[in-house]
């Protein structure tokens, strides 16, 4: 039985992949859409992190039984075609429930404590010429005592809430935007927007959540508020974010995602590259060594379970 990994290079070489017995794994560093069709022609199983699998490049893969997405999102797969042709599609969930929350708090701390500015000043020699034993040119604020609005109450949001409690914060789960009633354990969206000190996004990108944070929300936020987005780029209107930071409507923002990844030089968020109160990491919140290895292990186990459940012969 043959399995093809179309973008093995999206994981570092030290992350091990041990396939079930009887499965030959052929790995490619990356694959263009034009290369996919030839590479999967005789594959029984295809593994993909972000490479697109379309009707066109799967139509001649007559042996294909399973697409194992080595990520949570399946928007790179033509699900409708797979359903029509009996190709199973599986994703991987639950691998980054430590990595993403820890990254979230790393970003919060960097903003609240103005670490970027202080680190740069030390590199540039300012400490050496300081009058006193330290210098406090930029405000430093604690997380303790702040109200944290969490948008999304799944595994990630729940873990963020537990860490926030340990920091002495007040975590609150936010009801859906435009909801007609507020569920027990949540606060209304409008209340969260106007009262929270820090907003952190952990909800999926759907037609309902696209542009969740836009001009009206920035206008209603505290001027001292921070916005953290380790979810999806489309949750925030990027042009609105730029205006909010340029006009000092909020104190700062930190993102791990963008509407286009990898980010081209022409992307709107590049306008903020010199802003010390805007942090941008390249979609790595999920990517601790432990999380990546867990992802691979879950994916391989799901492949093994699929084969066993289908009574497929591996040899």
Backbone as CSV, one residue per row, in Angstrom:
resi,resn,N_x,N_y,N_z,CA_x,CA_y,CA_z,C_x,C_y,C_z
1,UNK,0.843,-1.184,0.000,0.000,0.000,0.000,0.885,1.243,0.000
2,UNK,0.536,2.224,-0.847,1.381,3.396,-1.028,0.701,4.644,-0.473
3,UNK,1.474,5.394,0.308,1.022,6.694,0.823,1.967,7.766,0.310
4,UNK,1.412,8.923,-0.063,2.208,10.035,-0.586,1.976,11.258,0.291
5,UNK,3.067,11.814,0.824,3.005,13.045,1.618,3.436,14.178,0.693
6,UNK,2.492,15.063,0.368,2.735,16.075,-0.659,3.556,17.257,-0.170
7,UNK,3.555,17.529,1.135,4.314,18.685,1.648,4.974,18.348,2.982
8,UNK,5.799,17.308,2.959,6.533,16.890,4.161,7.393,18.031,4.714
9,UNK,7.816,18.947,3.855,8.660,20.055,4.267,7.978,21.054,5.179
10,UNK,6.658,20.945,5.336,5.965,21.831,6.270,6.221,21.430,7.715
11,UNK,6.867,20.297,7.913,7.310,19.852,9.230,8.825,19.718,9.227
12,UNK,9.507,20.124,10.288,10.966,19.983,10.341,11.386,18.528,10.216
13,UNK,12.608,18.313,9.772,13.110,16.958,9.538,13.167,16.143,10.825
14,UNK,13.344,16.820,11.985,13.481,16.057,13.234,12.142,15.535,13.764
15,UNK,11.033,15.955,13.156,9.729,15.393,13.531,9.566,14.061,12.800
16,UNK,9.480,12.998,13.571,9.504,11.651,12.997,8.130,11.222,12.489
17,UNK,8.153,10.498,11.360,6.932,9.896,10.827,7.182,8.399,10.682
18,UNK,6.498,7.623,11.483,6.625,6.164,11.427,5.276,5.605,10.996
19,UNK,5.201,5.180,9.742,3.932,4.689,9.205,3.652,3.270,9.676
20,UNK,2.380,2.872,9.677,2.030,1.491,10.046,2.710,0.486,9.125
21,UNK,2.928,-0.701,9.629,3.564,-1.743,8.828,2.801,-1.977,7.531
22,UNK,3.549,-2.180,6.475,2.944,-2.484,5.187,2.586,-1.277,4.355
23,UNK,2.908,-0.075,4.833,2.616,1.136,4.071,3.924,1.794,3.654
24,UNK,4.109,1.924,2.373,5.280,2.619,1.828,4.951,4.105,1.750
25,UNK,5.772,4.937,2.394,5.554,6.377,2.380,6.546,7.038,1.432
26,UNK,6.000,7.765,0.454,6.813,8.565,-0.459,6.560,10.032,-0.113
27,UNK,7.627,10.746,0.247,7.473,12.127,0.703,8.084,13.114,-0.276
28,UNK,7.400,14.220,-0.463,7.902,15.339,-1.257,8.001,16.564,-0.354
29,UNK,9.043,17.345,-0.559,9.233,18.536,0.258,8.028,19.462,0.130
30,UNK,7.571,19.673,-1.099,6.386,20.473,-1.380,5.876,20.068,-2.747
31,UNK,4.666,20.464,-3.078,4.079,20.099,-4.371,3.226,21.236,-4.890
32,UNK,3.447,21.595,-6.153,2.560,22.556,-6.792,1.294,21.825,-7.229
33,UNK,0.255,22.588,-7.509,-0.988,21.957,-7.965,-0.762,21.169,-9.249
34,UNK,0.168,21.646,-10.083,0.452,20.963,-11.334,1.155,19.631,-11.089
35,UNK,1.923,19.534,-10.011,2.671,18.302,-9.725,1.826,17.249,-9.020
36,UNK,0.751,17.657,-8.374,-0.019,16.733,-7.540,-0.545,15.554,-8.332
37,UNK,-1.144,15.805,-9.481,-1.799,14.738,-10.254,-0.864,13.582,-10.532
38,UNK,0.344,13.867,-10.997,1.302,12.797,-11.306,1.772,12.083,-10.043
39,UNK,1.928,12.822,-8.972,2.489,12.240,-7.758,1.520,11.308,-7.028
40,UNK,0.226,11.468,-7.244,-0.743,10.650,-6.505,-1.439,9.625,-7.396
41,UNK,-0.990,9.470,-8.635,-1.668,8.584,-9.599,-1.876,7.178,-9.048
42,UNK,-0.858,6.624,-8.392,-0.964,5.249,-7.898,-1.009,5.192,-6.369
43,UNK,-1.401,6.288,-5.745,-1.428,6.336,-4.284,-2.739,5.797,-3.725
44,UNK,-2.635,5.049,-2.632,-3.822,4.615,-1.893,-4.234,5.671,-0.862
45,UNK,-3.219,6.355,-0.346,-3.428,7.347,0.707,-2.610,8.586,0.359
46,UNK,-3.192,9.761,0.558,-2.475,11.016,0.352,-2.484,11.800,1.653
47,UNK,-1.309,12.277,2.032,-1.170,13.148,3.195,-0.871,14.559,2.700
48,UNK,-1.568,15.522,3.272,-1.346,16.911,2.889,-1.568,17.816,4.093
49,UNK,-0.676,18.768,4.252,-0.883,19.800,5.265,-1.670,20.941,4.636
50,UNK,-1.084,21.587,3.626,-1.754,22.732,3.007,-1.885,22.606,1.483
51,UNK,-1.267,21.618,0.863,-1.364,21.457,-0.588,-2.813,21.170,-0.983
52,UNK,-3.279,21.827,-2.026,-4.671,21.685,-2.455,-4.878,20.392,-3.234
53,UNK,-5.961,19.714,-2.903,-6.385,18.536,-3.655,-7.736,18.865,-4.271
54,UNK,-7.748,18.975,-5.593,-8.926,19.403,-6.333,-9.486,18.260,-7.171
55,UNK,-10.671,18.487,-7.687,-11.290,17.523,-8.593,-10.350,17.207,-9.762
56,UNK,-9.712,18.232,-10.261,-8.859,18.063,-11.429,-7.625,17.221,-11.132
57,UNK,-6.976,17.454,-9.997,-5.750,16.691,-9.771,-5.978,15.360,-9.061
58,UNK,-7.234,15.069,-8.673,-7.531,13.752,-8.096,-8.227,12.811,-9.077
59,UNK,-8.674,13.324,-10.213,-9.561,12.538,-11.083,-8.922,11.276,-11.641
60,UNK,-7.598,11.251,-11.767,-6.924,10.065,-12.294,-6.295,9.202,-11.212
61,UNK,-6.519,9.558,-9.961,-5.985,8.764,-8.847,-6.982,7.663,-8.514
62,UNK,-7.017,6.634,-9.355,-8.063,5.612,-9.275,-7.960,4.735,-8.030
63,UNK,-6.801,4.649,-7.413,-6.625,3.817,-6.224,-6.867,4.573,-4.916
64,UNK,-7.030,5.875,-5.022,-7.073,6.704,-3.825,-8.295,6.388,-2.955
65,UNK,-8.010,6.063,-1.700,-9.082,5.731,-0.753,-9.188,6.725,0.392
66,UNK,-8.068,7.413,0.703,-8.060,8.270,1.884,-7.182,9.495,1.671
67,UNK,-7.722,10.662,2.022,-6.933,11.883,2.132,-6.805,12.193,3.616
68,UNK,-5.585,12.108,4.121,-5.326,12.432,5.520,-4.738,13.833,5.590
69,UNK,-5.558,14.776,6.049,-5.094,16.150,6.197,-4.280,16.231,7.482
70,UNK,-3.028,16.658,7.357,-2.144,16.745,8.517,-2.246,18.141,9.131
71,UNK,-3.467,18.500,9.451,-3.820,19.792,10.036,-5.283,19.690,10.431
72,UNK,-5.817,20.772,10.987,-7.227,20.780,11.373,-8.126,21.206,10.213
73,UNK,-7.745,22.275,9.528,-8.579,22.798,8.452,-8.561,21.915,7.224
74,UNK,-9.721,21.748,6.593,-9.828,20.924,5.386,-10.257,21.748,4.172
75,UNK,-10.096,23.073,4.259,-10.530,23.933,3.156,-9.654,23.783,1.912
76,UNK,-8.542,23.075,2.011,-7.691,22.825,0.843,-8.092,21.559,0.099
77,UNK,-9.145,20.903,0.534,-9.599,19.654,-0.076,-10.967,19.858,-0.725
78,UNK,-11.133,19.322,-1.942,-12.441,19.354,-2.595,-13.306,18.269,-1.949
79,UNK,-13.957,18.625,-0.857,-14.737,17.657,-0.082,-15.876,17.078,-0.915
80,UNK,-16.526,17.921,-1.696,-17.660,17.455,-2.502,-17.235,16.358,-3.465
81,UNK,-16.106,16.564,-4.137,-15.625,15.537,-5.074,-15.290,14.244,-4.330
82,UNK,-14.647,14.370,-3.178,-14.291,13.185,-2.410,-15.539,12.410,-1.985
83,UNK,-16.576,13.121,-1.580,-17.817,12.450,-1.199,-18.443,11.739,-2.387
84,UNK,-18.402,12.370,-3.554,-18.992,11.784,-4.761,-18.266,10.517,-5.200
85,UNK,-16.970,10.463,-4.943,-16.151,9.353,-5.436,-15.750,8.359,-4.351
86,UNK,-16.257,8.544,-3.144,-15.986,7.597,-2.076,-14.605,7.689,-1.461
87,UNK,-13.968,8.834,-1.610,-12.657,9.048,-0.986,-12.881,9.638,0.401
88,UNK,-12.374,8.967,1.416,-12.524,9.452,2.781,-11.562,10.616,3.029
89,UNK,-12.001,11.566,3.850,-11.158,12.699,4.240,-11.147,12.771,5.765
90,UNK,-9.937,12.776,6.320,-9.771,12.875,7.764,-8.835,14.038,8.092
91,UNK,-9.112,14.731,9.191,-8.202,15.782,9.650,-7.643,15.394,11.012
92,UNK,-6.874,16.287,11.604,-6.281,16.050,12.923,-6.645,17.221,13.825
93,UNK,-7.149,16.907,14.990,-7.522,17.934,15.957,-6.871,17.641,17.302
94,UNK,-6.836,18.644,18.160,-6.417,18.433,19.538,-4.926,18.336,19.772
95,UNK,-4.117,18.696,18.782,-2.666,18.552,18.931,-1.997,19.806,19.489
96,UNK,-2.670,20.953,19.427,-2.009,22.214,19.789,-2.657,22.893,20.988
97,UNK,-3.283,22.103,21.855,-4.008,22.680,22.984,-3.083,23.239,24.062
98,UNK,-1.802,22.964,23.963,-0.805,23.597,24.829,-0.067,24.684,24.059
99,UNK,0.349,24.361,22.849,1.200,25.271,22.070,0.521,26.599,21.778
100,UNK,-0.720,26.568,21.293,-1.407,27.818,20.928,-1.686,28.698,22.153
101,UNK,-2.224,28.158,23.249,-2.407,29.010,24.421,-1.096,29.599,24.959
102,UNK,-0.015,28.808,24.974,1.256,29.344,25.451,1.738,30.480,24.549
103,UNK,1.592,30.317,23.245,1.976,31.375,22.314,1.106,32.615,22.534
104,UNK,-0.165,32.394,22.786,-1.090,33.501,23.051,-0.604,34.341,24.219
105,UNK,-0.206,33.683,25.283,0.258,34.427,26.455,1.642,35.040,26.241
106,UNK,2.454,34.423,25.405,3.730,35.050,25.051,3.487,36.404,24.388
107,UNK,2.525,36.454,23.478,2.203,37.702,22.792,1.614,38.731,23.756
108,UNK,0.720,38.275,24.632,0.144,39.195,25.619,1.236,39.835,26.479
109,UNK,2.142,39.009,26.971,3.190,39.504,27.859,4.125,40.464,27.146
110,UNK,4.435,40.166,25.897,5.315,41.059,25.147,4.698,42.438,24.995
111,UNK,3.387,42.486,24.771,2.709,43.777,24.623,2.521,44.475,25.962
112,UNK,2.026,43.758,26.966,1.743,44.392,28.253,3.017,44.925,28.913
113,UNK,4.138,44.251,28.657,5.384,44.656,29.307,6.329,45.402,28.358
114,UNK,5.846,45.718,27.155,6.629,46.492,26.185,8.011,45.886,25.926
115,UNK,8.049,44.566,25.839,9.333,43.879,25.726,10.069,44.198,24.434
116,UNK,9.344,44.393,23.329,10.018,44.680,22.061,10.835,45.965,22.167
117,UNK,10.248,47.006,22.730,10.945,48.281,22.849,12.157,48.169,23.772
118,UNK,11.975,47.499,24.898,13.097,47.377,25.833,14.227,46.525,25.253
119,UNK,13.894,45.443,24.583,14.924,44.595,23.979,15.704,45.360,22.916
120,UNK,14.995,46.120,22.101,15.671,46.898,21.065,16.576,47.967,21.671
121,UNK,16.116,48.616,22.721,16.926,49.655,23.363,18.204,49.068,23.957
122,UNK,18.096,47.888,24.568,19.294,47.246,25.113,20.268,46.893,23.998
123,UNK,19.753,46.364,22.888,20.618,46.051,21.740,21.326,47.301,21.221
124,UNK,20.630,48.426,21.280,21.186,49.676,20.742,22.028,50.454,21.753
125,UNK,22.280,49.872,22.930,23.196,50.476,23.879,22.608,51.461,24.859
126,UNK,21.290,51.539,24.944,20.684,52.553,25.813,20.896,52.268,27.289
127,UNK,20.935,50.996,27.673,21.118,50.651,29.076,22.509,51.077,29.566
128,UNK,23.485,50.911,28.684,24.861,51.251,29.059,25.006,52.736,29.416
129,UNK,24.179,53.565,28.817,24.289,55.005,29.051,23.190,55.539,29.972
130,UNK,22.443,54.624,30.626,21.343,55.048,31.483,21.864,55.733,32.743
131,UNK,21.118,56.710,33.239,21.510,57.436,34.448,21.343,56.584,35.694
132,UNK,20.290,55.756,35.719,20.007,54.922,36.868,20.253,53.455,36.529
133,UNK,19.990,52.567,37.517,20.263,51.143,37.301,19.344,50.532,36.257
134,UNK,18.232,51.206,35.976,17.313,50.755,34.935,16.708,51.983,34.280
135,UNK,15.965,51.775,33.210,15.192,52.875,32.642,13.788,52.358,32.347
136,UNK,12.806,53.212,32.580,11.398,52.821,32.423,10.707,53.787,31.470
137,UNK,11.232,53.851,30.264,10.720,54.798,29.286,9.346,54.405,28.741
138,UNK,9.016,53.131,28.823,7.757,52.650,28.250,6.938,52.008,29.363
139,UNK,5.625,52.200,29.338,4.788,51.666,30.415,4.816,50.143,30.472
140,UNK,4.822,49.614,31.684,4.805,48.175,31.932,3.563,47.864,32.753
141,UNK,2.749,46.934,32.275,1.506,46.597,32.967,1.434,45.096,33.208
142,UNK,0.810,44.722,34.330,0.625,43.314,34.664,-0.592,42.743,33.939
143,UNK,-0.597,41.421,33.811,-1.799,40.731,33.350,-2.791,40.560,34.495
144,UNK,-2.285,40.362,35.683,-3.147,40.168,36.853,-4.108,41.344,37.020
145,UNK,-5.355,41.014,37.272,-6.370,42.042,37.485,-7.053,42.531,36.226
146,UNK,-6.654,42.004,35.067,-7.276,42.438,33.817,-8.401,41.489,33.411
147,UNK,-9.295,42.021,32.598,-10.419,41.233,32.082,-10.073,40.731,30.689
148,UNK,-10.095,39.416,30.512,-9.733,38.777,29.250,-10.983,38.246,28.567
149,UNK,-11.315,38.809,27.409,-12.448,38.331,26.617,-11.961,37.251,25.660
150,UNK,-12.559,36.058,25.768,-12.159,34.912,24.957,-13.269,34.623,23.957
151,UNK,-12.934,34.714,22.684,-13.894,34.477,21.608,-13.645,33.068,21.074
152,UNK,-14.488,32.135,21.511,-14.297,30.730,21.189,-14.059,29.940,22.461
153,UNK,-14.945,28.977,22.760,-14.878,28.252,24.027,-14.558,26.779,23.841
154,UNK,-13.856,26.466,22.745,-13.422,25.092,22.532,-12.210,24.761,23.385
155,UNK,-11.449,23.759,22.954,-10.293,23.306,23.732,-9.267,24.419,23.916
156,UNK,-9.042,25.209,22.870,-8.044,26.275,22.972,-8.515,27.387,23.903
157,UNK,-9.745,27.851,23.697,-10.278,28.908,24.541,-10.361,28.493,25.996
158,UNK,-10.728,27.240,26.234,-10.833,26.739,27.603,-9.471,26.699,28.280
159,UNK,-8.442,26.276,27.543,-7.095,26.250,28.115,-6.593,27.668,28.381
160,UNK,-6.886,28.591,27.474,-6.507,29.991,27.690,-7.153,30.511,28.970
161,UNK,-8.404,30.153,29.194,-9.104,30.609,30.395,-8.433,30.090,31.662
162,UNK,-7.992,28.835,31.638,-7.369,28.262,32.838,-6.024,28.921,33.117
163,UNK,-5.256,29.222,32.055,-3.983,29.918,32.252,-4.235,31.331,32.756
164,UNK,-5.256,31.976,32.205,-5.584,33.340,32.635,-5.914,33.378,34.123
165,UNK,-6.637,32.398,34.590,-6.977,32.330,36.009,-5.714,32.231,36.859
166,UNK,-4.748,31.434,36.392,-3.486,31.293,37.123,-2.724,32.612,37.167
167,UNK,-2.874,33.445,36.158,-2.238,34.759,36.132,-2.981,35.784,36.992
168,UNK,-4.143,35.417,37.503,-4.933,36.359,38.279,-5.808,37.250,37.427
169,UNK,-6.071,36.825,36.193,-6.941,37.570,35.295,-8.396,37.155,35.499
170,UNK,-9.301,37.889,34.906,-10.713,37.543,34.904,-11.098,37.110,33.485
171,UNK,-11.055,35.792,33.199,-11.422,35.341,31.854,-12.936,35.253,31.693
172,UNK,-13.447,35.714,30.552,-14.869,35.604,30.251,-15.028,35.081,28.827
173,UNK,-15.976,34.169,28.647,-16.296,33.674,27.315,-17.343,34.587,26.681
174,UNK,-17.162,34.877,25.408,-17.985,35.864,24.724,-19.047,35.172,23.877
175,UNK,-20.281,35.632,24.020,-21.376,35.105,23.213,-21.161,35.474,21.742
176,UNK,-21.796,34.722,20.855,-21.664,34.993,19.419,-22.180,36.388,19.077
177,UNK,-21.561,36.984,18.101,-21.986,38.305,17.637,-23.410,38.204,17.075
178,UNK,-24.230,39.174,17.415,-25.618,39.260,16.955,-26.511,38.140,17.508
179,UNK,-26.067,37.468,18.563,-26.908,36.429,19.183,-28.137,37.064,19.819
180,UNK,-29.263,36.364,19.772,-30.511,36.891,20.320,-30.627,36.651,21.820
181,UNK,-29.810,35.723,22.355,-29.783,35.512,23.797,-28.370,35.120,24.202
182,UNK,-28.097,35.270,25.482,-26.759,34.982,25.998,-26.787,33.684,26.800
183,UNK,-25.979,32.740,26.408,-25.915,31.455,27.093,-25.314,31.602,28.498
184,UNK,-25.680,30.687,29.360,-25.112,30.683,30.701,-23.601,30.475,30.605
185,UNK,-22.852,31.259,31.344,-21.399,31.150,31.320,-20.737,32.053,30.300
186,UNK,-21.531,32.845,29.573,-21.012,33.765,28.564,-21.444,35.185,28.923
187,UNK,-20.787,36.166,28.291,-21.265,37.543,28.401,-21.591,38.035,26.990
188,UNK,-22.495,39.004,26.852,-22.871,39.493,25.530,-21.666,40.040,24.766
189,UNK,-21.707,39.870,23.468,-20.613,40.314,22.597,-20.317,41.795,22.802
190,UNK,-21.351,42.625,22.790,-21.165,44.073,22.901,-20.544,44.454,24.241
191,UNK,-20.926,43.756,25.294,-20.350,44.021,26.611,-18.872,43.671,26.639
192,UNK,-18.541,42.539,26.043,-17.134,42.122,26.015,-16.283,43.122,25.243
193,UNK,-16.781,43.553,24.104,-16.020,44.497,23.274,-15.707,45.774,24.039
194,UNK,-16.655,46.269,24.805,-16.479,47.573,25.439,-15.809,47.518,26.810
195,UNK,-15.750,46.348,27.434,-15.245,46.297,28.810,-13.945,45.523,28.981
196,UNK,-13.562,44.695,28.026,-12.380,43.846,28.212,-11.085,44.646,28.040
197,UNK,-10.082,44.225,28.806,-8.749,44.816,28.666,-7.958,44.146,27.554
198,UNK,-8.207,42.850,27.362,-7.524,42.081,26.314,-8.559,41.204,25.636
199,UNK,-8.491,41.140,24.310,-9.373,40.301,23.501,-8.518,39.244,22.810
200,UNK,-8.915,37.975,22.902,-8.149,36.917,22.245,-9.091,36.016,21.442
201,UNK,-8.722,35.740,20.208,-9.604,35.057,19.251,-9.200,33.594,19.082
202,UNK,-10.154,32.692,19.355,-9.913,31.251,19.227,-11.103,30.543,18.594
203,UNK,-11.836,31.265,17.764,-12.998,30.691,17.090,-12.643,30.363,15.636
204,UNK,-13.393,29.464,14.999,-13.123,29.133,13.599,-13.541,30.264,12.668
205,UNK,-12.969,30.268,11.486,-13.371,31.234,10.464,-14.528,30.658,9.670
206,UNK,-15.689,31.288,9.788,-16.895,30.880,9.087,-17.524,32.131,8.477
207,UNK,-18.543,31.974,7.627,-19.230,33.179,7.125,-19.743,34.064,8.256
208,UNK,-20.087,33.464,9.392,-20.614,34.239,10.514,-19.512,34.975,11.279
209,UNK,-18.301,34.422,11.306,-17.225,35.043,12.085,-16.269,35.868,11.232
210,UNK,-16.399,35.819,9.928,-15.508,36.626,9.085,-15.752,38.114,9.375
211,UNK,-14.681,38.844,9.603,-14.808,40.249,9.949,-15.441,40.470,11.313
212,UNK,-15.267,39.515,12.210,-15.838,39.600,13.550,-15.444,40.899,14.252
213,UNK,-14.201,41.287,14.063,-13.697,42.540,14.631,-13.437,43.511,13.486
214,UNK,-14.185,44.607,13.464,-14.056,45.590,12.388,-14.146,46.998,12.992
215,UNK,-14.481,47.976,12.169,-14.475,49.377,12.620,-15.315,49.601,13.869
216,UNK,-16.544,49.094,13.865,-17.443,49.338,14.994,-16.879,48.775,16.290
217,UNK,-16.256,47.602,16.204,-15.700,46.979,17.399,-14.489,47.764,17.905
218,UNK,-13.627,48.195,17.003,-12.470,48.983,17.423,-12.920,50.308,18.048
219,UNK,-13.957,50.893,17.492,-14.475,52.145,18.045,-14.988,51.961,19.475
220,UNK,-15.520,50.777,19.763,-16.115,50.524,21.078,-15.110,50.028,22.108
221,UNK,-13.946,49.599,21.685,-12.957,49.051,22.618,-12.335,50.143,23.478
222,UNK,-11.820,49.726,24.627,-11.015,50.621,25.447,-9.770,51.045,24.661
223,UNK,-9.337,52.264,24.859,-8.104,52.703,24.213,-6.881,51.976,24.768
224,UNK,-7.021,51.389,25.923,-5.929,50.629,26.531,-5.972,49.144,26.170
225,UNK,-6.942,48.749,25.334,-7.160,47.330,25.045,-6.099,46.772,24.113
226,UNK,-5.903,45.456,24.220,-5.045,44.705,23.310,-5.890,43.669,22.576
227,UNK,-5.501,43.374,21.330,-6.175,42.349,20.533,-5.158,41.292,20.131
228,UNK,-5.443,40.031,20.470,-4.575,38.903,20.130,-5.334,37.994,19.169
229,UNK,-4.710,37.668,18.053,-5.357,36.770,17.090,-4.411,35.637,16.717
230,UNK,-4.643,34.473,17.312,-3.925,33.259,16.920,-4.889,32.281,16.234
231,UNK,-6.053,32.813,15.799,-7.068,31.979,15.163,-6.911,31.930,13.656
232,UNK,-7.590,32.855,12.971,-7.523,32.957,11.517,-7.503,34.438,11.141
233,UNK,-6.783,34.764,10.065,-6.636,36.153,9.671,-7.955,36.837,9.382
234,UNK,-8.879,36.125,8.756,-10.144,36.723,8.342,-11.070,37.086,9.476
235,UNK,-10.754,36.709,10.703,-11.597,37.080,11.839,-11.570,38.576,12.095
236,UNK,-10.505,39.226,11.651,-10.343,40.663,11.858,-10.226,41.358,10.506
237,UNK,-10.965,42.429,10.331,-10.816,43.258,9.136,-9.460,43.958,9.232
238,UNK,-8.554,43.593,8.354,-7.180,44.076,8.478,-7.061,45.574,8.229
239,UNK,-7.841,46.113,7.330,-7.815,47.558,7.100,-8.312,48.304,8.341
240,UNK,-9.311,47.735,9.008,-9.815,48.345,10.239,-8.756,48.306,11.334
241,UNK,-8.019,47.208,11.396,-6.938,47.096,12.378,-5.884,48.166,12.154
242,UNK,-5.503,48.355,10.905,-4.496,49.373,10.588,-4.965,50.745,11.055
243,UNK,-6.204,51.079,10.746,-6.744,52.388,11.161,-6.793,52.506,12.680
244,UNK,-7.159,51.428,13.336,-7.274,51.469,14.795,-5.926,51.742,15.449
245,UNK,-4.865,51.151,14.917,-3.538,51.372,15.484,-2.986,52.738,15.084
246,UNK,-3.237,53.131,13.863,-2.759,54.453,13.422,-3.418,55.574,14.210
247,UNK,-4.692,55.393,14.560,-5.444,56.440,15.265,-5.474,56.210,16.784
248,UNK,-4.678,55.226,17.269,-4.551,54.959,18.704,-5.885,54.607,19.351
249,UNK,-6.730,53.897,18.598,-8.005,53.463,19.165,-7.811,52.330,20.162
250,UNK,-6.750,51.532,19.999,-6.386,50.490,20.947,-4.896,50.629,21.245
251,UNK,-4.452,49.949,22.305,-3.055,50.098,22.724,-2.099,49.232,21.923
252,UNK,-2.603,48.117,21.370,-1.715,47.254,20.624,-2.421,46.009,20.133
253,UNK,-1.729,45.257,19.269,-2.286,44.016,18.730,-1.142,43.065,18.415
254,UNK,-1.434,41.773,18.487,-0.453,40.750,18.140,-1.165,39.650,17.369
255,UNK,-0.636,39.341,16.193,-1.258,38.358,15.314,-0.264,37.244,14.985
256,UNK,-0.800,36.030,14.806,-0.015,34.906,14.297,-0.549,34.459,12.947
257,UNK,-1.529,35.191,12.424,-2.231,34.776,11.205,-2.505,35.994,10.333
258,UNK,-2.765,35.727,9.062,-3.107,36.790,8.120,-4.062,36.217,7.080
259,UNK,-4.699,37.091,6.327,-5.648,36.629,5.313,-4.948,35.963,4.135
260,UNK,-3.670,36.221,3.963,-2.907,35.565,2.902,-1.602,35.069,3.489
261,UNK,-1.359,33.756,3.369,-0.161,33.153,3.945,0.488,32.222,2.926
262,UNK,1.817,32.334,2.722,2.710,33.312,3.347,2.361,34.739,2.904
263,UNK,2.744,35.705,3.743,2.351,37.084,3.514,3.224,37.735,2.436
264,UNK,2.620,38.245,1.366,3.407,38.943,0.345,3.798,40.342,0.812
265,UNK,4.758,40.920,0.164,5.220,42.260,0.532,4.104,43.284,0.397
266,UNK,3.137,43.021,-0.481,2.041,43.967,-0.721,0.882,43.810,0.260
267,UNK,0.988,42.880,1.210,-0.119,42.637,2.139,-0.372,43.866,3.002
268,UNK,-1.643,44.179,3.299,-1.960,45.373,4.092,-1.233,45.446,5.435
269,UNK,-1.058,44.320,6.102,-0.438,44.354,7.422,1.034,44.776,7.392
270,UNK,1.640,44.754,6.218,3.013,45.235,6.119,3.103,46.717,6.466
271,UNK,1.972,47.413,6.395,1.955,48.829,6.760,2.257,49.029,8.242
272,UNK,2.146,47.960,9.023,2.365,48.058,10.468,3.730,47.545,10.900
273,UNK,4.605,47.240,9.959,5.857,46.568,10.307,6.758,47.389,11.221
274,UNK,6.621,48.708,11.227,7.453,49.546,12.093,6.746,49.921,13.394
275,UNK,5.530,49.449,13.587,4.786,49.774,14.807,5.276,48.884,15.957
276,UNK,5.837,49.459,17.017,6.315,48.628,18.122,5.192,47.964,18.903
277,UNK,3.970,48.452,18.738,2.829,47.867,19.445,2.030,46.916,18.566
278,UNK,2.629,46.490,17.450,2.024,45.439,16.626,3.037,44.330,16.434
279,UNK,2.687,43.136,16.869,3.554,41.972,16.746,2.948,41.008,15.736
280,UNK,3.797,40.415,14.915,3.323,39.456,13.913,4.285,38.282,13.852
281,UNK,3.760,37.093,14.134,4.550,35.872,13.991,3.983,35.058,12.827
282,UNK,4.814,34.230,12.170,4.414,33.603,10.902,3.648,32.288,11.056
283,UNK,2.474,32.365,11.668,1.583,31.214,11.847,2.320,30.046,12.509
284,UNK,2.940,30.328,13.651,3.718,29.314,14.359,3.166,28.996,15.740
285,UNK,2.013,29.570,16.095,1.469,29.311,17.434,1.257,27.815,17.664
286,UNK,0.938,27.074,16.632,0.649,25.648,16.738,1.907,24.784,16.780
287,UNK,3.080,25.371,16.482,4.214,24.595,15.996,5.298,24.311,17.028
288,UNK,4.953,24.086,18.286,5.971,23.584,19.202,6.373,22.179,18.753
289,UNK,7.574,21.764,19.118,8.017,20.414,18.759,7.032,19.369,19.255
290,UNK,6.565,19.580,20.479,5.650,18.612,21.066,4.330,18.548,20.304
291,UNK,3.822,19.716,19.898,2.553,19.752,19.174,2.692,19.124,17.788
292,UNK,3.789,19.421,17.100,3.976,18.850,15.766,4.112,17.336,15.823
293,UNK,4.877,16.834,16.800,5.015,15.385,16.919,3.680,14.731,17.263
294,UNK,2.909,15.400,18.114,1.589,14.873,18.464,0.684,14.848,17.239
295,UNK,0.731,15.907,16.433,-0.073,15.958,15.214,0.243,14.766,14.307
296,UNK,1.546,14.550,14.076,1.962,13.440,13.212,1.484,12.116,13.789
297,UNK,1.650,11.937,15.092,1.259,10.676,15.722,-0.241,10.430,15.602
298,UNK,-1.032,11.486,15.821,-2.486,11.345,15.677,-2.842,11.009,14.237
299,UNK,-2.227,11.712,13.290,-2.509,11.462,11.875,-2.194,10.041,11.460
300,UNK,-1.037,9.542,11.877,-0.646,8.165,11.538,-1.608,7.166,12.176
301,UNK,-1.996,7.425,13.418,-2.933,6.516,14.076,-4.281,6.515,13.365
302,UNK,-4.720,7.676,12.890,-5.995,7.733,12.174,-5.918,6.970,10.855
303,UNK,-4.764,7.008,10.210,-4.579,6.215,8.987,-4.684,4.732,9.305
304,UNK,-4.002,4.312,10.368,-4.037,2.904,10.772,-5.461,2.466,11.116
305,UNK,-6.172,3.322,11.858,-7.555,2.989,12.231,-8.448,2.887,11.000
306,UNK,-8.246,3.770,10.037,-9.049,3.738,8.812,-8.830,2.426,8.070
307,UNK,-7.581,2.014,7.949,-7.276,0.768,7.242,-7.911,-0.420,7.953
308,UNK,-7.800,-0.435,9.269,-8.380,-1.550,10.023,-9.900,-1.569,9.913
309,UNK,-10.523,-0.396,9.979,-11.981,-0.319,9.908,-12.516,-0.705,8.542
310,UNK,-11.701,-0.431,7.500,-12.125,-0.768,6.140,-11.710,-2.174,5.731
311,UNK,-11.000,-2.865,6.650,-10.484,-4.218,6.361,-9.639,-4.204,5.091
312,UNK,-8.832,-3.190,4.931,-7.980,-3.070,3.752,-6.704,-3.893,3.960
313,UNK,-6.257,-4.503,2.916,-5.018,-5.283,2.926,-3.838,-4.349,2.718
314,UNK,-2.903,-4.334,3.681,-1.764,-3.429,3.577,-0.657,-3.982,2.684
315,UNK,-0.730,-5.247,2.357,0.394,-5.882,1.658,0.035,-6.231,0.212
